[in-house]
Amino acid sequence: MSDHPRKDGDGSAWSVKEDWESAHGLVNDLFLIQPTDETLKSVATELRKCFKEEPLFLEVIEALLN
């Protein structure tokens, strides 16, 4: 609870129930987007160029691509 004054439209009346999905079911469909090898190589090359001075990011990029 907040000590700030409430105003209409400020979102203070909203409530988030932990189990909202049990009352409404699955709201979003899931889709799989699978890049081609060519697209993946292109993206990897661009990421490596972009983060060439950041060894930690390069390590993460390599881990994700492997």
Secondary structure as a PSIPRED ss2 file (coil, helix, strand):
# PSIPRED VFORMAT (PSIPRED V4.0)

   1 M C   1.000  0.000  0.000
   2 S C   1.000  0.000  0.000
   3 D C   1.000  0.000  0.000
   4 H C   1.000  0.000  0.000
   5 P C   1.000  0.000  0.000
   6 R C   1.000  0.000  0.000
   7 K C   1.000  0.000  0.000
   8 D C   1.000  0.000  0.000
   9 G C   1.000  0.000  0.000
  10 D C   1.000  0.000  0.000
  11 G C   1.000  0.000  0.000
  12 S C   1.000  0.000  0.000
  13 A C   1.000  0.000  0.000
  14 W C   1.000  0.000  0.000
  15 S C   1.000  0.000  0.000
  16 V C   1.000  0.000  0.000
  17 K C   1.000  0.000  0.000
  18 E C   1.000  0.000  0.000
  19 D C   1.000  0.000  0.000
  20 W H   0.000  1.000  0.000
  21 E H   0.000  1.000  0.000
  22 S H   0.000  1.000  0.000
  23 A H   0.000  1.000  0.000
  24 H H   0.000  1.000  0.000
  25 G C   1.000  0.000  0.000
  26 L C   1.000  0.000  0.000
  27 V C   1.000  0.000  0.000
  28 N C   1.000  0.000  0.000
  29 D C   1.000  0.000  0.000
  30 L C   1.000  0.000  0.000
  31 F C   1.000  0.000  0.000
  32 L C   1.000  0.000  0.000
  33 I C   1.000  0.000  0.000
  34 Q C   1.000  0.000  0.000
  35 P C   1.000  0.000  0.000
  36 T C   1.000  0.000  0.000
  37 D H   0.000  1.000  0.000
  38 E H   0.000  1.000  0.000
  39 T H   0.000  1.000  0.000
  40 L H   0.000  1.000  0.000
  41 K H   0.000  1.000  0.000
  42 S H   0.000  1.000  0.000
  43 V H   0.000  1.000  0.000
  44 A H   0.000  1.000  0.000
  45 T H   0.000  1.000  0.000
  46 E H   0.000  1.000  0.000
  47 L H   0.000  1.000  0.000
  48 R H   0.000  1.000  0.000
  49 K H   0.000  1.000  0.000
  50 C H   0.000  1.000  0.000
  51 F C   1.000  0.000  0.000
  52 K C   1.000  0.000  0.000
  53 E C   1.000  0.000  0.000
  54 E C   1.000  0.000  0.000
  55 P H   0.000  1.000  0.000
  56 L H   0.000  1.000  0.000
  57 F H   0.000  1.000  0.000
  58 L H   0.000  1.000  0.000
  59 E H   0.000  1.000  0.000
  60 V H   0.000  1.000  0.000
  61 I H   0.000  1.000  0.000
  62 E H   0.000  1.000  0.000
  63 A H   0.000  1.000  0.000
  64 L H   0.000  1.000  0.000
  65 L H   0.000  1.000  0.000
  66 N C   1.000  0.000  0.000
